[in-house]
Amino acid sequence: MAQFTRSELGTRILEGQHLIIYNRKVLRIPTSWLDAHPGGSLALLHFVGRDATSEIDAYHNDQILPLVNKYSIGTLAEPGPWNPLLPPIAAGWARKDGKWFSEAATWNVDSSQVLLVANDSPALQKSAPTIDTITPLPSELSLQVQEQHSAAYKALHKRVTDAGLYRTPYLTGYGPEFIRYISLGLISAYAFRHNWLLTSSLALGLLWHQLMFFVHDLGHLGVTGNWNIDRLISIAVADFIGGLSVGWWVDNHNVHHLVTNHPSHDPDIEHLPFFAISPKFFSNLYSSYYKRILPFDFASKTFIRLQHQLFYVVMAFARFNLYRLSYAFMLSKIFEKRRARGGRWAVGLEFIGVAFFWWWFGGIVLRGCGSWQMALAYVFISHVATSPLHVQIVLSHFGMSTDDLGPVESFPDRQLRTTMDVTCPEQWGFIHGGLHLQVTHHLFPRLPRHNLKKASLMVKEFAKEEDLTYVEFGFVSATHEVIGVLREVAGLVSSLGQQVKLVAEVASSEAKEAVNKKIAQQEVAFARNRTAHAPSNI
C-alpha cells in the first residue's frame, strides 16, 4: 500500500483532492460521495488534511465503519502524531465545477486564530490556495499531548461501548416518553374540543417541546441506528406534527457538533442581529455554513446593546426562526443536482409533511379558534411553550469559549472546552430532554440520551485523568453565566462606535485595519476576562 508524506498530501489537496486521515490511513473522498454524504458535505470538508479518527468513530456505528476503509488510498509515511493541515474551507476556499474559488478572506485575531471575513479587495484575491494557505498558524498546543488525549478518548469510547450504553432502552427510556407524548396530545385535543383553547395551545406547545428531543435522537441515529428507519420516523414527527424540516436540522446540527463554537463555522452561534457572544462578531464575519457575510449593521448594533435584557424575549419566539431556516433549506434542495442518501424520497416527504402540518394546524386548529385574536393567542402560547428547548441549547454553549485553537486541537479537548452541562434533579431531567448533559452528548453524539447520565460519570473520570476541565452549572448559575457574557459583549459595542464610524466615512484599508486591530484587542481582553472567571477542573 502506498505511503504519503505531509508534503505529498498537501500537494494533492491543492490539486482538489479531499484527503482525510483515519487510523493513520489516508482516505480520498470522491466528489460524488462528498455530495451524497448523509451528514452533509461540510462535515467532511472541515476535516480535509486533518486526522478525523475520533470524529468518524463517534459519528458512525459498527455497521458503517467498515465501509470507511474502501476510500483508503494508502497510509501515512511519517511516524508519530499527524501534523494537520488547515482545511481549505477554513481558509475561505471551496471548489465548484472542478475549480477553486475564494469564498472569503482570512482574518487572524491573534497569532493562532483564523476567522473568515469578506473579500474586500479583488486585487488581493488569488486564483487558488497555496501551501501557505493550508499551513496552520503556530499553535501553543502540543501535538503529543493532543494525541494522548485522543488515545485516552478512544479507550473511553471502548468503555462506554463495552458497558452497553449504545443499546437503546426502548421500554425504560422511551416508554415514559411516549406516555408523556400521548398524554399531552390527548389533553390538547380534548381541551380544543371543549373550547378550552388556551389550555389546548399550552399542551400542544409542550408536546412540540418534548417531541423535538425525540427528533434530536433520531437525527443522531440514536434510536434504531438505521438511517432509513430513523429518518422516516423523524420526518413523521418533525415535519408532519411540528412543521419543521429534520433534513435542515441534521445538516445544521452535524456542523455544530464538529466545529463547536467557531464564529465563522458553527451556525448555532451565528445569530446576528440578535446575539453576539464574542467581539469577533463585530467584524462582519463570513459564515462558511450560510455562505454569506454576517453583517454587524445598525440592526445588530441596536439589538446587541440590549441582548442581555432581551435574551428570554428572543428565546420565546425562537421557533419562528426555525420555520424560516427549515423552509429556506427545503427550497434549496429543490435545485440540487445531486441528492444525499435518501434524497429521492426524504426531501419530497418533507414537503408533504410540512404541507400536512399547515393543513391541520392552520386549516383546522387556528380556523377553529373562532376569531383572529384567539388564533393569535393560540399561536403565541403554543410557540412560547417550546422556548425551554431553545434556552437549553444556548445555555450549554453561549457561556463557553469561542476561540479557534486550530486543527491541532483534539476532538475531546474541543468538546470539553466549548460545552457545559446544566445540572438538575434527576426527576426533572425530562424538561431538558436529558440533553442537559451536553458534554457527554458532544463526545458521544449517537449515545441514547437516557444513557448519558451513566456515561457522564465515565467522562468526568476521563477529564480528571487527562487534566481537562469538565464544566457544569445549575440552571440558575448557567443562566447567570450566559447573561454575563451577553452583557459584557453588549458593553463593548459602544466603545467600538468611533472606529466603526471611521470605516463608514473613510473606506481605506488603513481604517479597516485599525478597526480590526481594535476588535482583536477587545477579543483578547474579553477572552482573558472569561478565562479568569473559568471554573476549575471537576
Disulfide bonds with the S-S distance in Angstrom:
none
